[in-house]
């Protein structure tokens, strides 16, 4: 987990490098383009400006619904009662009715494809008992995911002075849905859904404009403007785009596509080191072994400007003295990466094996050696 945090902290360094590549100017208030596998922001404008999320709020409503399904507290076939509050919701709806049975699966499709405010309320009442209690769960989950500049007050995104988020936080949430719920993510590529005899299209125009786009969510109110969180997968790479405050439905789609094309054209996702690959052997003191392999327990990947991976300079430093006992995954060093003299980031390097503590005489001898070494 410490490695993931280190990657996120390196975003500013990557942005500084990316400034050499002319990023597109978008007709929007704020935007972020992120690499899903690394979490790196490739380009952005006002990524931490607080904005009204409108129906992009429904990404968190879906996240909590998927969580409840995974935990088994609700099931897709479960019938959900429709309250008067849900039935009377304003704005976009899937048109559920109090006396007509509706299942969790139908409500999810109503949220994702039809952007139904009524479906959001019905799910929130099922999961938490009330929409107010559900909003508290939304904020708790946002905090856990690292969405540090977000506050939810309802499940649908209807305007509220205390409802806000940022482009960066929305990129984090979109990636979390893709990562944590791959079995449900395919719902975001549905182009239309029919419920109660009413067929409604998915408002994400990119599903028709680019075959590599498979999600995610639109949003619009008069105050928020036209917003779109989109994601595309081309080959082994997936990028997440967040465009907020565009002037029209067509503009948000075109600007999002422009942003995605920029990322795929000018950046690579590069695996620098494999999981459990030994980068070096570090001296271990007071252990049953005198050395331990240092590396990463998962693949180390980075987003870099195209053709720059071979120019990276790596410096590995150990946290001496490395003392036993050691557990696999315990930090024992730091890897510093530079490109063109600019620091990309500092990343914790961990032990790749356990090293039990030595016996009494082994510990005593190493203690003496350390004392002499430090004279």
C-alpha positions, 0 to 999 in steps of 0.5 A: 500500500505504501508503494501505491501512495508513493506513486500518487505523490509523484504526480507533480513530477510527471506533470512537470515532465509532461509540460514539454509536450503541448497538451490540448486546450479544452473548452471546459472548466476543468479536466484530468487525464489519468493512466488507470494502471499507474494512477499518474495524471498525464495532463490536467487543468484545475484538477482540484477546483471544487465543482458541482458533480451533477449526475457524476455523483451516481458513480459513487452510488454505483460503487456502494451498490456494487460493494453491497452486491459483493458483500452479499447484503443484497442480490441482483434478483432482489425485489426492491420496494419503491417509496413515494420519495423515489417515485416523485424524484425530479430530473432524469428517471427510469420511471419506477412505480410504487406498486410495480416490482423492480429488482436491484439489477434493473435499478442498477441499469436504470442508474448507469444507462438511464441516469435515473434519480428515482433508481438512485433513491430506491437503491440508497434506501435499500442499502442504508435505510434512507438517502441521508444515511446513504450519503454518510456511507458515500462520504466514508467511502470517498475518504477511504478512496483518497477523494480528499476534496469531495462531499456528498449530500445525496445519491443522485447529484441533484444540486445542493450547496454542500455537494461538491467534488473535483476532477482529480477525485472523480478520476480516482473514483472511476478507476476504483470502479474499474479496478474493484468491480470488473464483473459489473463494469461492463454495464457502463458500455450499454448503449440503451436500456428499456424499463416500464416500456420506455427505451432510453439511450445512454447519454455518453456519445463516445460509446458511438464515436469510438469503439475503444470507449467503454464507459462511464458517466455523463452529468449536467445541470444548468450550474454545472454545465455538461460533464463527462467521465470517460475511459478507453482501453487500447491494447494493454493501456486504459486511460480515464478522462474527466471533463467538467463544465463544457458548453454542450453535450457535443462539446463534452464528447468531442473534448473528452475524445481529444483528451483521450487521443492525446494520452494514447498518442504521446504517452506510454505505460511502461513496466520498469520492474517485474514483481519479485525481481531482485534489484540488488542484494542488501546486507542484513545484520543479526539475521540467519541470512547475511543478505536479502533481495530488494525489489517490489512485490508487484509490477512497477509501472509508470506513465512516461512520454513516449520513447523516454523509458530508456533514459531513466536514471535509477539510484537505489539506497538502502535504509542501513543498517537493515536489521533482522527479523525481516518480513517480505514486503517490509521497506528496506530501501528507496529507489530514486528515478530521474529523467533528464535530470528531473526527479520523477519520484522516490519509491519504497523498495521492500524485502523479497524474502523473510529473514528470521533473527539469528541465534545469540552468538550470531546477533552478538557478533553482528552487534560487535561488527556494527559497533566497529563499523560505526566507530 
